[in-house]
Amino acid sequence: MDVTLPEGVGWTALVTAYARAQESRRPDRLFNDVWARAVIAQATRTRLDGAGLPAADGGSFWNDLASYAVIRTPFYDEHVRLGVADGCRQVVLLAAGFDGRAQRLDLPASTTVFELDTAPVLDFKNAALHTEGAAGPLVVARRTVATDLRGDWPAALREAGFDPTRPTVWLAEGLLMYLDSTECDQLLDNITALSAPGSRFVTEWSERNPAGEQSLVGYPDETERRAGELLGSLFRSGPAVSPQEWLDRHGWHSYEIDHLGARYRRHDRTTPWVYDPRHPQGLLVHLVAGIRRP
Protein backbone atom coordinates (compact mmCIF):
# COMPACT_ATOMS: atom_id res chain seq x y z
CA MET A 1 0.00 0.00 0.00
CA ASP A 2 1.30 3.46 -0.92
CA VAL A 3 0.77 5.56 2.18
CA THR A 4 2.08 9.01 2.96
CA LEU A 5 2.36 10.98 6.15
CA PRO A 6 -0.85 12.90 6.89
CA GLU A 7 -0.79 16.69 6.78
CA GLY A 8 -2.53 19.52 8.61
CA VAL A 9 -4.46 18.38 11.64
CA GLY A 10 -3.24 14.85 10.84
CA TRP A 11 0.23 16.11 11.73
CA THR A 12 -0.95 16.80 15.30
CA ALA A 13 -2.15 13.18 15.51
CA LEU A 14 1.38 12.10 14.60
CA VAL A 15 2.81 14.38 17.29
CA THR A 16 0.43 12.82 19.83
CA ALA A 17 1.54 9.32 18.80
CA TYR A 18 5.17 10.42 19.11
CA ALA A 19 4.51 11.68 22.66
CA ARG A 20 2.73 8.48 23.66
CA ALA A 21 5.46 6.32 22.16
CA GLN A 22 8.04 8.18 24.23
CA GLU A 23 5.92 7.89 27.39
CA SER A 24 5.59 4.14 26.83
CA ARG A 25 9.36 3.78 27.19
CA ARG A 26 9.56 5.52 30.58
CA PRO A 27 10.04 3.33 33.67
CA ASP A 28 7.33 5.38 35.44
CA ARG A 29 5.03 5.43 32.40
CA LEU A 30 1.36 6.28 32.79
CA PHE A 31 0.39 3.85 30.00
CA ASN A 32 1.90 1.56 27.40
CA ASP A 33 0.80 2.40 23.85
CA VAL A 34 1.96 -0.34 21.48
CA TRP A 35 0.11 1.19 18.53
CA ALA A 36 1.78 4.58 19.00
CA ARG A 37 5.19 2.91 18.84
CA ALA A 38 4.14 1.12 15.63
CA VAL A 39 2.99 4.35 14.02
CA ILE A 40 6.24 6.13 14.83
CA ALA A 41 8.28 3.18 13.53
CA GLN A 42 6.33 3.41 10.26
CA ALA A 43 6.81 7.19 10.16
CA THR A 44 10.55 6.72 10.59
CA ARG A 45 10.62 4.62 7.43
CA THR A 46 8.44 7.20 5.66
CA ARG A 47 10.86 10.08 6.28
CA LEU A 48 10.18 11.10 9.88
CA ASP A 49 12.18 14.30 9.30
CA GLY A 50 9.59 15.36 6.73
CA ALA A 51 6.86 15.04 9.34
CA GLY A 52 8.30 17.93 11.32
CA LEU A 53 8.81 15.83 14.46
CA PRO A 54 11.61 16.49 16.95
CA ALA A 55 14.81 14.59 17.53
CA ALA A 56 14.83 12.05 20.35
CA ASP A 57 15.97 14.60 22.94
CA GLY A 58 13.28 17.08 21.86
CA GLY A 59 13.36 20.67 23.06
CA SER A 60 11.35 23.00 25.26
CA PHE A 61 8.42 23.42 22.87
CA TRP A 62 8.30 19.75 21.95
CA ASN A 63 8.59 18.59 25.54
CA ASP A 64 5.75 20.90 26.60
CA LEU A 65 3.57 19.75 23.71
CA ALA A 66 4.35 16.09 24.34
CA SER A 67 3.56 16.43 28.03
CA TYR A 68 0.15 17.88 27.14
CA ALA A 69 -0.71 14.84 25.00
CA VAL A 70 0.54 12.47 27.68
CA ILE A 71 -0.98 14.01 30.80
CA ARG A 72 -4.52 14.25 29.37
CA THR A 73 -4.48 10.59 28.28
CA PRO A 74 -5.30 8.99 31.67
CA PHE A 75 -8.30 11.31 32.06
CA TYR A 76 -9.84 9.95 28.87
CA ASP A 77 -8.82 6.41 29.77
CA GLU A 78 -10.51 6.66 33.15
CA HIS A 79 -13.79 7.85 31.65
CA VAL A 80 -13.82 5.21 28.93
CA ARG A 81 -13.44 2.56 31.62
CA LEU A 82 -16.10 4.20 33.80
CA GLY A 83 -18.57 4.39 30.95
CA VAL A 84 -17.98 0.80 29.85
CA ALA A 85 -18.28 -0.41 33.46
CA ASP A 86 -21.60 1.44 33.62
CA GLY A 87 -22.99 -0.40 30.61
CA CYS A 88 -21.77 1.55 27.58
CA ARG A 89 -20.71 -0.98 24.96
CA GLN A 90 -19.94 1.47 22.16
CA VAL A 91 -16.92 3.79 22.20
CA VAL A 92 -16.64 6.43 19.49
CA LEU A 93 -13.31 8.16 18.93
CA LEU A 94 -13.92 11.39 17.00
CA ALA A 95 -10.85 12.46 15.00
CA ALA A 96 -9.29 9.25 16.33
CA GLY A 97 -5.89 9.79 14.79
CA PHE A 98 -3.51 7.05 15.91
CA ASP A 99 -5.39 6.25 19.13
CA GLY A 100 -4.59 2.85 20.63
CA ARG A 101 -7.41 2.44 23.14
CA ALA A 102 -9.03 -0.45 21.26
CA GLN A 103 -5.87 -2.40 22.02
CA ARG A 104 -4.58 -1.17 25.35
CA LEU A 105 -7.56 -0.60 27.66
CA ASP A 106 -8.55 -4.26 28.06
CA LEU A 107 -12.19 -3.48 27.33
CA PRO A 108 -14.80 -6.28 27.46
CA ALA A 109 -15.23 -8.38 24.33
CA SER A 110 -18.79 -7.06 23.97
CA THR A 111 -17.41 -3.56 23.27
CA THR A 112 -17.26 -2.01 19.81
CA VAL A 113 -14.75 0.80 19.22
CA PHE A 114 -15.50 3.11 16.29
CA GLU A 115 -12.57 5.19 15.02
CA LEU A 116 -13.56 8.20 12.91
CA ASP A 117 -10.96 10.10 10.92
CA THR A 118 -9.99 10.96 7.37
CA ALA A 119 -8.96 8.17 5.02
CA PRO A 120 -5.25 9.23 4.83
CA VAL A 121 -4.91 9.09 8.63
CA LEU A 122 -6.67 5.72 8.95
CA ASP A 123 -4.76 4.26 5.99
CA PHE A 124 -1.44 5.30 7.48
CA LYS A 125 -2.42 3.89 10.87
CA ASN A 126 -3.60 0.54 9.51
CA ALA A 127 -0.49 0.17 7.37
CA ALA A 128 1.70 0.86 10.40
CA LEU A 129 -0.13 -1.66 12.58
CA HIS A 130 0.17 -4.42 9.99
CA THR A 131 3.78 -3.65 9.04
CA GLU A 132 4.85 -3.68 12.68
CA GLY A 133 2.73 -6.70 13.59
CA ALA A 134 0.84 -4.60 16.14
CA ALA A 135 -2.63 -5.14 14.66
CA GLY A 136 -2.94 -8.62 16.13
CA PRO A 137 -6.23 -10.18 17.20
CA LEU A 138 -8.34 -7.77 19.26
CA VAL A 139 -10.75 -8.66 22.05
CA VAL A 140 -13.08 -5.81 21.10
CA ALA A 141 -14.61 -5.11 17.70
CA ARG A 142 -12.75 -2.25 15.99
CA ARG A 143 -14.45 -0.42 13.15
CA THR A 144 -12.74 2.38 11.26
CA VAL A 145 -14.94 5.02 9.64
CA ALA A 146 -13.28 7.16 6.98
CA THR A 147 -15.17 10.43 7.13
CA ASP A 148 -14.78 14.17 7.58
CA LEU A 149 -16.33 15.67 10.70
CA ARG A 150 -17.36 18.63 8.56
CA GLY A 151 -19.60 16.32 6.52
CA ASP A 152 -22.35 13.80 7.24
CA TRP A 153 -20.32 11.69 9.62
CA PRO A 154 -23.40 10.49 11.60
CA ALA A 155 -24.61 8.66 8.48
CA ALA A 156 -21.19 7.11 7.96
CA LEU A 157 -21.13 6.02 11.59
CA ARG A 158 -24.53 4.37 11.34
CA GLU A 159 -23.47 2.59 8.16
CA ALA A 160 -20.54 1.15 10.11
CA GLY A 161 -22.98 -0.50 12.55
CA PHE A 162 -23.39 2.14 15.23
CA ASP A 163 -26.62 1.77 17.23
CA PRO A 164 -27.96 5.10 18.59
CA THR A 165 -30.32 3.28 20.97
CA ARG A 166 -27.38 1.95 23.00
CA PRO A 167 -25.38 4.08 25.48
CA THR A 168 -22.05 5.22 24.08
CA VAL A 169 -18.79 6.76 25.31
CA TRP A 170 -17.80 9.62 23.01
CA LEU A 171 -14.24 10.95 23.00
CA ALA A 172 -13.43 14.31 21.40
CA GLU A 173 -9.78 14.34 22.42
CA GLY A 174 -7.63 17.15 21.08
CA LEU A 175 -10.43 18.27 18.77
CA LEU A 176 -12.44 21.27 19.97
CA MET A 177 -9.48 23.66 19.77
CA TYR A 178 -9.56 23.20 15.98
CA LEU A 179 -13.24 24.21 15.76
CA ASP A 180 -15.01 27.53 16.17
CA SER A 181 -18.01 27.91 18.47
CA THR A 182 -20.57 27.20 15.74
CA GLU A 183 -18.74 24.06 14.67
CA CYS A 184 -18.50 22.90 18.29
CA ASP A 185 -22.25 23.38 18.75
CA GLN A 186 -22.99 21.45 15.57
CA LEU A 187 -20.68 18.64 16.63
CA LEU A 188 -22.33 18.27 20.02
CA ASP A 189 -25.81 18.56 18.47
CA ASN A 190 -24.94 15.58 16.26
CA ILE A 191 -23.54 13.64 19.19
CA THR A 192 -26.61 14.38 21.31
CA ALA A 193 -28.94 13.19 18.56
CA LEU A 194 -27.06 9.87 18.48
CA SER A 195 -26.80 9.40 22.25
CA ALA A 196 -29.06 7.24 24.37
CA PRO A 197 -29.52 8.28 28.02
CA GLY A 198 -26.47 7.33 30.07
CA SER A 199 -24.04 8.03 27.24
CA ARG A 200 -20.77 9.76 28.18
CA PHE A 201 -18.97 12.62 26.44
CA VAL A 202 -15.32 13.44 27.22
CA THR A 203 -13.35 16.35 25.80
CA GLU A 204 -11.02 19.26 26.52
CA TRP A 205 -10.45 22.84 25.45
CA SER A 206 -8.56 25.96 26.46
CA GLU A 207 -10.24 29.09 27.80
CA ARG A 208 -8.48 31.10 25.09
CA ASN A 209 -6.79 30.60 21.77
CA PRO A 210 -3.02 30.89 22.41
CA ALA A 211 -2.07 31.51 18.76
CA GLY A 212 0.77 34.05 18.68
CA GLU A 213 1.36 33.89 22.45
CA GLN A 214 4.64 33.08 24.19
CA SER A 215 3.42 29.56 24.93
CA LEU A 216 3.57 28.79 21.20
CA VAL A 217 6.04 31.19 19.60
CA GLY A 218 8.24 32.32 22.46
CA TYR A 219 10.94 29.67 22.05
CA PRO A 220 14.46 30.71 20.98
CA ASP A 221 14.91 27.74 18.64
CA GLU A 222 13.78 28.68 15.12
CA THR A 223 12.42 25.22 14.28
CA GLU A 224 10.36 25.17 17.46
CA ARG A 225 9.09 28.69 16.82
CA ARG A 226 7.92 27.72 13.33
CA ALA A 227 6.24 24.60 14.73
CA GLY A 228 4.44 26.78 17.26
CA GLU A 229 3.28 29.09 14.50
CA LEU A 230 2.00 26.11 12.51
CA LEU A 231 0.10 24.77 15.50
CA GLY A 232 -1.35 28.19 16.27
CA SER A 233 -2.55 28.57 12.69
CA LEU A 234 -4.74 25.49 13.19
CA PHE A 235 -6.38 26.72 16.41
CA ARG A 236 -9.88 28.19 16.60
CA SER A 237 -12.04 29.45 19.47
CA GLY A 238 -13.71 26.26 20.73
CA PRO A 239 -17.05 26.55 22.58
CA ALA A 240 -18.19 30.08 23.43
CA VAL A 241 -19.34 29.40 27.00
CA SER A 242 -18.18 27.54 30.11
CA PRO A 243 -18.03 23.72 30.10
CA GLN A 244 -21.03 23.39 32.41
CA GLU A 245 -23.18 25.78 30.39
CA TRP A 246 -22.15 24.28 27.05
CA LEU A 247 -23.01 20.74 28.08
CA ASP A 248 -26.22 21.81 29.79
CA ARG A 249 -27.44 23.62 26.69
CA HIS A 250 -27.07 20.43 24.70
CA GLY A 251 -28.77 18.07 27.16
CA TRP A 252 -25.78 16.80 29.14
CA HIS A 253 -24.88 16.87 32.83
CA SER A 254 -21.22 17.61 33.58
CA TYR A 255 -20.04 15.15 36.22
CA GLU A 256 -16.32 15.97 36.21
CA ILE A 257 -14.50 19.13 35.22
CA ASP A 258 -10.79 19.23 35.89
CA HIS A 259 -7.91 21.16 34.38
CA LEU A 260 -4.65 20.08 32.88
CA GLY A 261 -2.45 21.64 35.57
CA ALA A 262 -4.14 19.58 38.26
CA ARG A 263 -3.48 16.38 36.33
CA TYR A 264 0.27 16.99 36.38
CA ARG A 265 0.17 17.18 40.15
CA ARG A 266 -2.03 14.09 40.39
CA HIS A 267 0.53 12.07 38.42
CA ASP A 268 3.53 13.58 40.20
CA ARG A 269 4.83 15.31 37.08
CA THR A 270 6.23 18.82 36.83
CA THR A 271 3.70 21.27 35.41
CA PRO A 272 5.04 23.30 32.47
CA TRP A 273 4.30 26.96 33.04
CA VAL A 274 2.28 27.13 29.82
CA TYR A 275 -0.37 24.81 31.33
CA ASP A 276 -0.31 26.29 34.81
CA PRO A 277 -3.31 28.63 35.23
CA ARG A 278 -1.52 30.29 38.15
CA HIS A 279 1.16 31.62 35.78
CA PRO A 280 0.33 35.08 34.33
CA GLN A 281 0.55 33.68 30.79
CA GLY A 282 -0.51 30.12 31.58
CA LEU A 283 -3.42 28.39 29.88
CA LEU A 284 -6.46 27.06 31.70
CA VAL A 285 -7.24 23.89 29.76
CA HIS A 286 -10.48 22.24 30.85
CA LEU A 287 -10.85 18.45 30.94
CA VAL A 288 -14.55 17.67 30.84
CA ALA A 289 -16.77 14.61 31.22
CA GLY A 290 -20.55 14.71 30.84
CA ILE A 291 -23.41 12.22 30.91
CA ARG A 292 -26.51 12.33 28.70
CA ARG A 293 -29.60 13.22 30.68
CA PRO A 294 -32.77 11.10 30.24
Beta strands, then each sheet from edge to edge (+ up, - down):
strand 1: 90-94
strand 2: 112-117
strand 3: 141-146
strand 4: 168-172
strand 5: 200-206
strand 6: 252-259
strand 7: 285-292
sheet 1: 3+ 2+ 1+ 4+ 5+ 7- 6+
end
